[in-house]
Amino acid sequence: FSQALIYYKKALELNPKNSHILNRLGNLHRKNNSYSEAIRCYDEAIQAEPKNTIARTNKGLVKHIQGAYSESIKILNQVLIIDKNNLPAIKALANSYMETGDFANSFSNLEKALILAPGNLGITIQIAEVSKRLRKYELAKKFLSELIETNPDYTPAYISLSGIYREQKNFSLCIDISKKALKLDPKGKATLNNLGVAY
């Protein structure tokens, strides 16, 4: 950390308004959990280059980490005004909406993210989870079934799908799918929990 810090500070002495260096310095502080310093760097990067969507998105991520979800949402929506197809901002926005309990807006942004990154495992599993929260169980099952079909060794999809059947009290299917998950991860706590309820 200290060596990288020295490097970036020397670079800024030569070019104090370089938004890319300021953003990288912000990332360095963020990784070191120095969030106030990270935000200061991102703000300076944005001031130097107002359309720097990377620095704006990173600032939104830090606000999310700090639990300031409303601020994060505001910042990330500003990013999308500049670049409506900014995938990192869309994904981060979906996360912040989810944390506030606004599952409808979270789902809407995840749909956009999936259009931009079709087949992405993380986005697909997340949109299935949000669908569950919205009680759109059939839609969630559709996402997860497609995910399993294309990625048969992806354990989280089996866990999520068995969880849906557990919530629907379809315990026979919950058990069948949980057994498949156990073959991939014999010590999976979530799977064992689903089985415990189903039995």
N, C-alpha and C positions, 0 to 999 in steps of 0.2 A: 504493500500500500504506500509506504513512505517514498519508495523510489519512483513509483508512478506519479505520485503527488508532486515531487520535485520536477519531474519531466514536464508535466502539464503546466506548472507554474512558470517554468522557464519559457515554454512555448507561448504563454499568454503575455509574458514580458515583451516578446517580439511582436505579438499581434493580439493586443488585449480585447479586440472586438470580434475575434474569430468564434462564431457561434458553434462550430463543430467541436472545437477544443473545449469550449465552455460546457457543452452538452456531455462530452466524455468525462470531464472533471466531475460533473454532476453525477454521472453513472458511478464513478469511483467512490464518491461520498455515499451514494445510495447503497452500494455493496458493503460499505463499512458501517451501515445503519446511521450515518450522520445525515438525517433527513432534512434538517433546517439548512445545512450547507448545500445539500443537493438541490433543494428548491431555489436557493439563492443563485446557484450556477445556471439552473434552467431559466430563471427569470432574466438573467443577464444575457443568455443565449437568445431568448425571445426578443429582448429589447434590441439586440444587435441585428436580428433577422426575424421580424414579426411573423413570417410565414414558415418558420422552422417547425414543422409538424412533429419532428422526432423529439425535440426538447419539450414541446407542449404535451405530447403523449407521455413522456417520461415524468413530467410534473404531475400529470393525472394519476400515474401509477403510484407515485409516492403518496399522494393524497389518499389513494385507496388503502395503501399499507397503513397509513396513520388512522384509518377509520373515518376519514372526512369524505364520506361517499357523495354527498351532495356537491361538494367542491369538485371532486373528481369528475362527476357527471357533467358539470358545467364546463370544465376545461376540455374534456374529451369531445363534447358536442361542438366546441369551438374549432377543434381539429377537423371535424367532419364538415364544417362550413368551408374550410380551406381545401380539404381533400376528402370527398364523400366516400371514396373507396379505400381509405386508410385502414388496412386490416388490423394492425396492432391496436389502433384506437377503438375500432369496432368491438374487438374481443374484450378489451379492458372496460369499455362502456357496459357491455353485457354483464361483466362481473360485478361492476359497481351497482347496476340496477338490481342484480340478484341479491346483493347484500342488503339493499333497502327493502326487499320484499316486493319489488316491482317486477314480477315475473313476466308480465306481458311485454314490457319494453326490453327486458333481457332476451326473451324469445325472439322478438323482432330483430334485434341486432345480431343474434346468433344465426338467424336465417340469412341475413346479409353476408355474414362471415362465411357461411357454408357455400354460398354462391361464389364467393371470391376464392375459397379454398375447398373445392369439392373433395369429399372423401377424407378430410382431415380428422384423425382419430379423436383428438382432444375436443374439437368443436362439436363433433357428432355426439360424443358421450355427454357433453355439457348440455346440448340442446335436448337430448333425451331426458336428462335430469330435470331441466326446467319444464319440459312437457309434463313430467310427473307432478311437479309442484302445481301446475295449472290443471291437473287431473285430466289431461289429454292422454290417457293411457294407451289408446290404440295408436296414436301418433308416435308416442315414445317407443312402443313395441316395434313399430315399423322402422324407426331409425336404428334401433339396436339389432333387429334381425338382419337388416342390410349390412350393418357393421360386422356382425358375426360371419355373415356369408363371405365377405371380402377379407376379413381378418379373423380366421377361426381360432387363433391362439391369443386373442386379445381378452384377457381375463376380466377387466372392468366392465365390458359389455355384458358378459354372463352374469356378473354380480348385480348390475343394475336391472337386467331383465328379470332375474329371479326375485329381486326386491319388488318389482311391479306385481308379479304373480302372488307374492306374499301379501301385499296390500289388498289385492283383489280376492284374497282367501282361496286362490286356486293353488292349493298346497301340493297337489301331485306334480303340476308343471314346475312349481318352485323347486321341488326336490330334484326333479330330472335335470333342470338347468344348473342347479347348485352342484350336483355331482360332476357335471362337465367342468364347472369352474374349479372344483377341488382337484381334478386331474391336472389342471394347469398350475394351481397353487394350493397344495395340500394343507397349508397352515393359514389360509386366508380367513381373517377374523370376520369380515363382513359375510362371507359365504357360510361360515359355521353358524353365525347368528341367524341368517335366513333359514338354515336347516333346522336350527333349534326351535324356531317359531313354527315352521311347517310341520315338524314332527309332533 
